Amino acid sequence: MNVFARMALHRAARRYARLLPGELQADYGASGAYTAGQIAATLDRRQGPGRYVAVAYAGFLTESDCQAIAPSLPVVLPYNLARDLFQHTFLMMLAVSVPLLIRENTGRTST
């Protein structure tokens, strides 16, 4: 994978990690797992699936479910790579946003 493809992959992971958890929860309720159809519907409604949609699916599906839909994906990625990238990106986004939320709420008094 060349440098530009790697950059596009990481950009897609950031987009999916930012978009999907909240959208899936809003559309289908809090759940430990979502179906491929629910993920596809959410992506279609928001922005379209994109080239590296395997990262989005790996973030919420089991390995066997990802292998089942792999033939329909534009780029097939190893499940462990896609899942680790999604989880790492999501956790990094949390690590950045939580201190910001704390900083915004510091000094406020409750009524």
KAGIKA-V158770 format. One record per pair of residues at least 12 apart in sequence whose ideal C-beta (glycine too) atoms are under 6 Angstrom apart, sorted by the first residue. I is the first residue (numbers start at 1). J is the second residue. D is the distance in whole Angstrom. If there is no record, write none. Layout:
BEGIN
((I;J;D) (I;J;D))
END
This chain:
BEGIN
((9;52;5) (12;50;6) (12;52;4) (12;55;6) (13;55;5) (13;85;5) (13;86;6) (13;89;4) (14;89;6) (16;55;6) (16;56;4) (17;86;6) (17;89;4) (17;90;4) (17;93;6) (19;46;6) (20;56;6) (23;42;5) (24;42;6) (27;42;6) (34;60;5) (36;69;5) (39;57;6) (39;60;6) (51;74;5) (51;75;6) (52;75;6) (53;73;6) (54;73;5) (54;77;4) (54;82;5) (55;82;5) (55;85;6) (55;86;5) (58;79;6) (58;82;4) (58;83;4) (58;86;6) (59;86;4) (63;79;5) (66;79;5))
END
